[in-house]
Amino acid sequence: MVKVKLFTKSYCPYCHRALDLLKELGADVENIEVDNGNKEWETQKEETGHTTVPMIFIGDKFIGGSDELQELNNSGKLKEMLK
């Protein structure tokens, strides 16, 4: 199974929803809380142009945030991407 990297903030409901969905699907998730900042998150914000959390990577591919994750799940593509 491919590794998922998820940058979150502890108080963010969208982050909790994304993490719950990924865990429900059995994804191998590395959850990185960035409440107090994080150098890797700062670098990824610059590289992707995505400045909010959650910030989600499946393997090496940046997929976006909570809305994009939900779209992938609703279309059935997310399960395939997690294999």
C-alpha positions in Angstrom: 0.0 0.0 0.0 1.2 3.5 -0.9 2.2 5.9 1.9 0.0 8.9 2.6 1.4 12.1 4.1 -1.1 14.4 5.7 -0.2 17.8 7.2 -2.9 18.8 9.7 -3.7 21.2 12.6 -5.2 19.7 15.7 -8.2 22.0 15.8 -9.1 21.7 12.1 -12.4 19.7 11.4 -11.5 19.2 7.8 -8.2 17.6 8.9 -10.0 15.2 11.2 -12.5 14.3 8.5 -9.6 13.6 6.0 -7.7 11.5 8.5 -10.8 9.6 9.5 -11.6 8.7 5.9 -8.0 7.6 5.2 -7.9 5.4 8.3 -11.4 4.0 7.4 -9.9 3.0 4.0 -6.9 1.4 5.7 -4.4 3.8 4.3 -0.8 3.9 5.6 -1.0 7.5 7.0 1.8 9.7 8.3 0.0 12.5 10.1 2.1 15.6 10.7 0.6 18.2 13.0 1.7 21.7 12.1 0.1 23.7 14.9 3.4 25.3 15.7 4.8 25.3 12.2 6.9 22.8 10.4 9.8 23.3 8.0 8.7 20.5 5.6 5.2 22.0 5.6 6.6 25.5 4.8 8.6 24.0 1.9 5.5 22.2 0.6 3.4 25.3 0.8 5.9 27.1 -1.5 6.2 24.2 -3.9 2.5 23.4 -4.2 1.0 26.9 -3.7 -1.5 25.2 -1.3 -1.4 27.2 1.9 -4.1 25.5 4.0 -4.6 22.3 5.9 -5.1 19.5 5.4 -2.4 19.2 2.8 -2.5 15.6 1.4 0.1 13.6 -0.6 -0.5 10.1 -1.8 2.9 8.7 -2.5 4.8 11.5 -4.1 1.7 13.1 -5.7 0.1 16.1 -4.1 -3.7 15.7 -4.3 -4.8 18.9 -2.5 -7.0 19.2 0.6 -10.2 17.9 2.1 -12.4 18.7 -0.9 -10.1 17.0 -3.4 -9.8 14.0 -1.1 -13.6 13.7 -0.9 -14.0 14.1 -4.7 -11.5 11.2 -5.2 -13.4 9.1 -2.7 -16.8 9.9 -4.3 -15.5 9.0 -7.7 -14.0 5.7 -6.5 -10.5 6.7 -7.5 -9.1 7.1 -4.0 -9.2 3.3 -3.2 -7.2 2.7 -6.4 -4.7 5.4 -5.6 -4.1 3.9 -2.1 -3.1 0.4 -3.5 
